[in-house]
Every structure is written in structure tokens, then in C-alpha cells.
Amino acid sequence: MDAMASIGDPCCMTATSRHLYIEHRDATRNMARFYALSIEPTLFGDVCLTRRWGRIGTRGQMRAMSFSQEEEALAYFAKIQRQKASRGYRECLT
């Protein structure tokens, strides 16, 4: 019985769901790139950080990383966000 109660327990699921979509455009260099990040809970109680990147208009590439702690995923999310901002990526204002 206790095992069944813990499956539906909402405190076991992560409450944070974050998404970020940024672009880097430079017409003089024919550059139009995107970078997307999202943090989502998995069915197994872990947290998944999904990264997608590539040229705007394409599917690009994708990489997913699992973390056991939400704080680890958030720290990695912030690190990537800082790196991309320093390289000229900005949020879209459309």
C-alpha cells in the first residue's frame, strides 16, 4: 500500500518546468542559429535537460541529459544560458 501511495505523491515530481529559445543572427556572416533548452520531469523521478541547436529553419541536433537532482539541472541550464549569451545569442522578440 505504501508503495502505491508514493507513486501518486506530487511531492516526488519536480515542480519546475523551464524553457528557453535563443537565436544568434549575423547577416554579414550569413549566420542564423538557434539554441533551445528545456527542463522536464521524467516518469522515473529524474529531471531531463534537453538541448536543441542548429541553423534556423532546420531540425538541428538534440542532446538529452538526465539528472537525479533538479538543482543540478538548473545549474547546468544557467551555465549554458550564460555561455550562449556571451557568444551573442539573444531571446527572440517576435
PyMOL commands that set and color helices and strands:
alter all, ss='L'
color gray80, all
select helices_A, chain A and resi 2-7+10-12+27-29+70-86
alter helices_A, ss='H'
color red, helices_A
select strands_A, chain A and resi 18-26+31-41+47-55+61-67+90-91
alter strands_A, ss='S'
color yellow, strands_A
deselect
rebuild
show_as cartoon
